[in-house]
Amino acid sequence: MPRSATDPAPASAPSSETDFAARYDVIIVGAGVAGCALAQALAQADVEGRRSILVLDLHREVSPRFSGEFIHPRGATVLDALGFMPALLEAGAVEVDGFVVREHADTDEPVRLDYASVPNERARGVSVHHKRLVRCMRQLAAENPQVSLRTPWRVTDVLTQPAKARNARDARIWGVVAKGPGGRVVELRADLVVAADGKASSVRKFAGIPDARRNLGFTAGLEVADAAQSNPLHANVYLGGPGPMLCYPIIREADGTLVSRLTFDLPKDLPAKGRELAPYLLETFVPHLPERLAGQVAAALEAQAALGPVEMAPTFDLPAPPATAPGLALVGDAAGCSHPITASGMTMGLLDAHYLALEASRRASVAADEAWLDDRALRNFRVEHERYVPTRQALADAIFEAFRGEDNGARGIRRALFHYWRSGERQRVRSLALLSCAERRPHVFLSEYLKTARHVVGSNMTPRHAEHFPVRDRLRQVHGAVGLAGTKVGLVASVAWSQLRPTWLTA
Ligand SMILES: Cc1cc2nc3c(=O)[nH]c(=O)nc-3n(C[C@H](O)[C@H](O)[C@H](O)COP(=O)(O)OP(=O)(O)OC[C@H]3O[C@@H](n4cnc5c(N)ncnc54)[C@H](O)[C@@H]3O)c2cc1C
């Protein structure tokens, strides 16, 4: 239950690592990518150095779970602007060129989607081992004099006024309760609390914001040194197996070794668990990789089996909840997440940090005893956030279904997507601009969606793979794909609405 608090006391600097100030301008819960980026962005927005920002995380070291690593140019631009990039490259981050997608590993000409082809964007993204990424971001963010990073502190509740409000709409949040080393419990006050605590956000729950999370399955990940790929600086997508596989670089070691991450997408009802997983992947997924890479992956799986189970993380779809409430903002995965197939989660979190800090810099000169990010600033942030999040979610949902689904509809859409991409450079550029979050205009999303749907009919009637796809099967694919597209109408409509809705309708 939310707890009450008395009037906030004025801000003052804490005297040691274990002390806290009586009040902060902003408390950020979660020192992952989104929380660290926001701490850094707010510190930069506070040009006069008058504000205090507290970051709390329950993990002393970086969260141990295997997580995102590939960041689109839009996200890399934010990392650049916040001054993280030199340290990340020094720590082994790799600049990356886009995607290469293969429908069948050894038989088909791959489709290349190059970031450099998207006009007015940074020509490269960046990819880095998640733990190195967060470690580096934490260190740099905490160097700002306005930022205090405290770990391991778990936020266990929020402070609201009035005390017994049932949900965030009826109350103003003005602090958190946190539990730290030795079981010490503190009440901490702030003008703004930011939930950057990931997809399972506790703060979101304490604030009474409904959680419509849906478990989609699992992603297993493996590291492969000097992976044999014709495009080693792209994220290579391999289809044809029981689920999509992705292979992309994550570390350039000092001795020149390029370490890549290989991910396997697994269903919710896991076909194998624990030590059984490696032999299952070897038997069912690995034969769908190109021959040399398959050999390397087989060896890496064998080596991993001797060490312990393959690393794995659950994947979720969380339709974007309201990103603000009085005294509260949600950023990163806490504000919505999708299947990682479009590798856009961290770019979303970085954009959230950028836009929230933009509001902070607009109010950089208000008196220090006035709320830095007031209700109006939060509303502006939410309007912006709701312009990029739904497009990305709709796209991730559509691509996930096309790449992973094994029914007739999904196979039809997958075929149509490849047909569409092969039909011209312009088509590939537009798709990549949407995929990498560079394009968010609703008419572009809608027209791309409809064009792909049109290709469902065209591509399935073309006798290109006649030996694999008899006419009866192709008709079934058309029928199934049209049905699947029909189920997406609501999704597409919500994207259009999120962009066209008048600003005053955002609470
Ligand atoms: C398998 C997998 C692969 C992915 N691949 C990609 C990819 O290639 N590219 C991409 O862009 N995205 C990818 N993603 C998504 C990406 O990992 C997330 O979007 C990103 O990590 C979200 O960052 P965040 O800071 O919002 O949340 P998190 O990374 O979840 O960080 C939340 C932080 O909050 C802390 N915390 C939680 N609860 C509390 C509490 N009560 N009190 C204090 N602290 C708390 C946690 O310890 C953690 O440090 C992938 C995700 C998965 C699962």
PDBQT file of the ligand as one rigid body, heavy atoms in Angstrom, charges set to zero:
ROOT
HETATM    1  C1  LIG A 601      16.975 -11.478 -24.643  1.00  0.00    +0.000 C 
HETATM    2  C2  LIG A 601      16.818 -10.025 -24.907  1.00  0.00    +0.000 A 
HETATM    3  C3  LIG A 601      17.481  -9.447 -25.970  1.00  0.00    +0.000 A 
HETATM    4  C4  LIG A 601      17.311  -8.089 -26.228  1.00  0.00    +0.000 A 
HETATM    5  N1  LIG A 601      17.974  -7.521 -27.289  1.00  0.00    +0.000 NA
HETATM    6  C5  LIG A 601      17.880  -6.188 -27.502  1.00  0.00    +0.000 A 
HETATM    7  C6  LIG A 601      18.672  -5.549 -28.497  1.00  0.00    +0.000 A 
HETATM    8  O1  LIG A 601      19.470  -6.187 -29.202  1.00  0.00    +0.000 OA
HETATM    9  N2  LIG A 601      18.539  -4.208 -28.651  1.00  0.00    +0.000 N 
HETATM   10  C7  LIG A 601      17.708  -3.465 -27.857  1.00  0.00    +0.000 A 
HETATM   11  O2  LIG A 601      17.634  -2.239 -28.045  1.00  0.00    +0.000 OA
HETATM   12  N3  LIG A 601      16.983  -4.039 -26.888  1.00  0.00    +0.000 NA
HETATM   13  C8  LIG A 601      17.055  -5.374 -26.688  1.00  0.00    +0.000 A 
HETATM   14  N4  LIG A 601      16.365  -5.940 -25.653  1.00  0.00    +0.000 N 
HETATM   15  C9  LIG A 601      15.578  -5.073 -24.772  1.00  0.00    +0.000 C 
HETATM   16  C10 LIG A 601      16.502  -4.337 -23.796  1.00  0.00    +0.000 C 
HETATM   17  O3  LIG A 601      17.274  -5.264 -23.061  1.00  0.00    +0.000 OA
HETATM   18  C11 LIG A 601      15.668  -3.505 -22.858  1.00  0.00    +0.000 C 
HETATM   19  O4  LIG A 601      14.834  -2.666 -23.634  1.00  0.00    +0.000 OA
HETATM   20  C12 LIG A 601      16.539  -2.634 -21.951  1.00  0.00    +0.000 C 
HETATM   21  O5  LIG A 601      17.457  -3.398 -21.205  1.00  0.00    +0.000 OA
HETATM   22  C13 LIG A 601      15.617  -1.868 -21.012  1.00  0.00    +0.000 C 
HETATM   23  O6  LIG A 601      16.388  -1.034 -20.200  1.00  0.00    +0.000 OA
HETATM   24  P1  LIG A 601      15.771  -0.415 -18.880  1.00  0.00    +0.000 P 
HETATM   25  O7  LIG A 601      16.862   0.404 -18.308  1.00  0.00    +0.000 OA
HETATM   26  O8  LIG A 601      14.466   0.203 -19.184  1.00  0.00    +0.000 OA
HETATM   27  O9  LIG A 601      15.435  -1.670 -17.951  1.00  0.00    +0.000 OA
HETATM   28  P2  LIG A 601      16.396  -2.790 -17.345  1.00  0.00    +0.000 P 
HETATM   29  O10 LIG A 601      17.550  -3.039 -18.237  1.00  0.00    +0.000 OA
HETATM   30  O11 LIG A 601      15.506  -3.925 -17.008  1.00  0.00    +0.000 OA
HETATM   31  O12 LIG A 601      16.949  -2.127 -16.006  1.00  0.00    +0.000 OA
HETATM   32  C14 LIG A 601      16.115  -1.964 -14.877  1.00  0.00    +0.000 C 
HETATM   33  C15 LIG A 601      16.983  -1.745 -13.646  1.00  0.00    +0.000 C 
HETATM   34  O13 LIG A 601      16.112  -1.509 -12.538  1.00  0.00    +0.000 OA
HETATM   35  C16 LIG A 601      16.580  -2.227 -11.412  1.00  0.00    +0.000 C 
HETATM   36  N5  LIG A 601      15.418  -2.458 -10.546  1.00  0.00    +0.000 N 
HETATM   37  C17 LIG A 601      14.335  -3.229 -10.800  1.00  0.00    +0.000 A 
HETATM   38  N6  LIG A 601      13.461  -3.176  -9.783  1.00  0.00    +0.000 NA
HETATM   39  C18 LIG A 601      13.994  -2.334  -8.856  1.00  0.00    +0.000 A 
HETATM   40  C19 LIG A 601      13.552  -1.876  -7.577  1.00  0.00    +0.000 A 
HETATM   41  N7  LIG A 601      12.377  -2.254  -7.048  1.00  0.00    +0.000 N 
HETATM   42  N8  LIG A 601      14.370  -1.031  -6.877  1.00  0.00    +0.000 NA
HETATM   43  C20 LIG A 601      15.555  -0.638  -7.386  1.00  0.00    +0.000 A 
HETATM   44  N9  LIG A 601      16.012  -1.062  -8.604  1.00  0.00    +0.000 NA
HETATM   45  C21 LIG A 601      15.244  -1.882  -9.336  1.00  0.00    +0.000 A 
HETATM   46  C22 LIG A 601      17.210  -3.490 -11.986  1.00  0.00    +0.000 C 
HETATM   47  O14 LIG A 601      18.176  -4.040 -11.121  1.00  0.00    +0.000 OA
HETATM   48  C23 LIG A 601      17.838  -2.960 -13.288  1.00  0.00    +0.000 C 
HETATM   49  O15 LIG A 601      19.177  -2.555 -13.110  1.00  0.00    +0.000 OA
HETATM   50  C24 LIG A 601      16.489  -7.308 -25.394  1.00  0.00    +0.000 A 
HETATM   51  C25 LIG A 601      15.813  -7.895 -24.325  1.00  0.00    +0.000 A 
HETATM   52  C26 LIG A 601      15.974  -9.241 -24.083  1.00  0.00    +0.000 A 
HETATM   53  C27 LIG A 601      15.240  -9.858 -22.928  1.00  0.00    +0.000 C 
ENDROOT
TORSDOF 0
